[in-house]
Structure formats: structure tokens, C-alpha cells
Amino acid sequence: MNHFSFKWTKAFGKSFFGTVFVLFFSFAVFAQTAETKVVSTTAKTVTVTQLDAVGLKNLLKPNGKPLLVNFWATWCDPCREEFPDLVKIDNDFRGKIDFLTVSLDDSAEIATSVPRFLESMKAEMPAYLLKVPDEGEVISAVAKDWQGGLPFTILYNQKGEIAYFKQGKIKIETLKAEIEKLSVTTQK
């Protein structure tokens, strides 16, 4: 073998093994990345509990903390639009207030679109689906000024008195301020 052939073979060998080395570690990094993605997509399963008028009345009783309740439905565009803000409020005030959501979807949606939507929002607050023969009766029992429009958000103080309500999409800063007011009075 002449000197030129030996250098070329040596250079080719280094290049070949270098390429194999790079490909091997690239594959190893890719495999770790793919594995991480699979692990991180595990979602928490959301449970939605069916509720009747008596159950709702019991949920609305004071428990020593302010209570925030949001009435919504998956078919309601403004409800879906405001939900990320509600999740943020739940995260910001967890432990300081009780917070629950009440869906007015059809009862057939209790195991399908309602939990799917809540999972997609990463909602962790208790979730209920209201099933009653007369929604009008329940609506007037929740708040005399509520005409039944969605979304409807109501905040009760620790005594169970209405402190704030909003028919339509909430303004996150306004709702936060109302919760803060109650937090200050709770601490006194």
C-alpha cells in the first residue's frame, strides 16, 4: 500500500467512525427526547359529578371560606373563552377560597365532552353537571338577578351572602379584586 492510499484509508476510517459516532449519539438523544414527551403527556383524569337541585343547594352552603361558583357549558363560546382565566384564579387562590364549576350541558356529556374540555384546560377545581327538571327554579334559587345566561359566576362570602356576580365573561382583574376583599375580611 502506498503512502497516499494509507492516508486516504486512515482519513476515511476516521470519517466513517466519526459519522457512526455522531449518528449513534444523535439517536440516543432523540430516543431520550421522545421518551420525555411520552411521559409528560400523562393528563390528570377529571371527574364530573352529576348534581340535582338539593345537591346544588348543599354545595352553596358556607364552609368558613369564600365560595366561587361558575355556571357554564361546553356549547357556550364565552364560557370556553373565559375558562383559562378561571383556572388561573383557581391556581392563585387555592386554599383561600372554595371554587367549583357547574356545567349545564346535557347529562349525556358527563363522561365525554365535559371532562375532555376540563382536562384540556388543566382544570383542577371540583366539577359538577346539573341535571334538574326545571332549570329556571334552580337559577332563581342561586341568584334572583340571574336570568339564566351563561357564563354566570357568583362569589359568596364566608357567611354565604352574595359578594359579587357576573352574567357574561368575567374580567379577571375585577374578580381577583373581589376575592382579595373577602380574603382581607376573612383574616380580621
N, C-alpha and C positions, 0 to 999 in steps of 0.2 A: 504494500500500500504506500503510495507516495505521500509526501508531507501535506499536500493540498487536500487529498481525499481524507486523510486522518483529521485535519482541522474541520472540514465540512461535516464529517460524520460526528465529531465531537460537538460542533455547534448545533447540528440537527438534533442530536440526542438531548442536549441541554434544553433546546427549544421545545422538543416533544415532551420531555418530562416536566418542564415548566408549565406548558399548556395543560397537561393532565393534572398537575398540582392545583392550578387555578380553577379548573373545572370541578375538581373534587371538592374544594372548599367552597366554591360558589354553590354547588348543590347542597352542601351541608348547611350553609347559611339559609338558603331557600327553604330547605326542609324545616329548619327551626322557625322561620317566619310563618310558614304555612301552619305549623303546629300551634303557634301562638294565636293565630287568627281563629282557629277552631276552638281553642279553649276560651277565648274572650267573647265568643258569640253566645255563650250559655246565658239565657234570659231567665229572670225570675218569673215563675208562674203566678199569675194574678187570679185570685178567687173572687168571684162576684156572687153575692148572696141575695137571693130573692127576698123581697120585703113587702109586707102588706101595710095597711093604714095603722094598725096597732103597733107593729114593729117600728114604723117611722116615728110615731108619737113617742115611743120609748127611747129611740135614738136621740130625739131632740130635747130630752131632759138634761138639765145642767149636771155636770160632773166635776164641779170645782174649778174648771178651766173654761176659757172662751171656746166656743164651738163654731167652726166654719163649715157650712154645707153648700155644696154646689150641685144644682139640678141641671142635667144635660142629656144629650142623646147623640149617638153616632151619626145620625142623619142630619144633625144641626150643624151647618157650616161654622157659625160663630162659636159654638161650643167647642168644636175641634180646634179652631184657631186660638182660643184663649187657654187651652189645656196646658201648653208648655209653661205659661205664667203660673198656673195653679200648682204645677209640680214644683216650680221654683219656690213658691210660697210655702208649700209643704216642707221642702228641704230647709228653708230658712227658719221656720217656726216650729219644727218638730220638737215635741216635748213641752212646748209653751202653750199650744192650743190643741184641741181635738179637731181633726179635719176629716170629713168623709164626703164621698161623691155618691149621688143618687141618679142612676140612669133611668130615663123614661122610655127606653127602647122597648120593643115587643119582647115578651118573655122568652121567645124562641132564640133571642140573641144572647141569652145569659152565658152560653158556653161557646159562642162563636165570635161575632164582631166586637162585642163589648170587651171581653178580656184581651182580644188581639189588639184593639186600639190602646187599651191601658198599658199593655206590655210595650207597645211601640213608643209610648210616651214615657216609659220608665216610671210610671205612677206607683207609689207605694202606700198611698192612703187607703183606708178601707173603702170598698166599692160595693154598692148595692144596686139592685134593679127593682124598681117599684112596680108592683102588679096589684092594681085595685080596680073594682068595677066602675068607680066614679072618680076620675082624676080631679074634677072640679071641687069636690068635697075636701080632698087632701090639700089641694092648692090653697083654698081659703083657710084651712087649719094651720098651714105653715106661716102665711102672712096675708093679712087682709088686703094689702095693696098689690099683691101679686096677681096678675091677670092670666098667668099660665104660660107666658112667653119664655123661651129658652135662649140662652142660658139664664139661670137665676141663681145668684149667690147671696147667701144670708149669713151674717155673723151675729151670734148670740153672745152676750156677756156671761160671766160665770154664774149669774143668777137665772139665766135662761131668757133674759129680755133681749129684744132685737136691738142691736147696736148699729147695724149697717145692713143695707141690702141693695142689690143692683140687678135689675132685669135688663139683660143685654150683656155684652162683653165688659168685663171688669177692666179698670185701669190699675195696673199692678202697684203703682206708687200710692194711689189713693187707698187701696185695700191694705197695703202694708202699714200705712199711717194709722188706719182704723184699728188694726191689730195691735200696733205699738201702744196706742192709747189705752187699750184694755190691759195690755201687759203691765203698764205703769200702775193702773188702779188695782191689779191683782197683787202686786208686790207691796202695796201700802197696808 
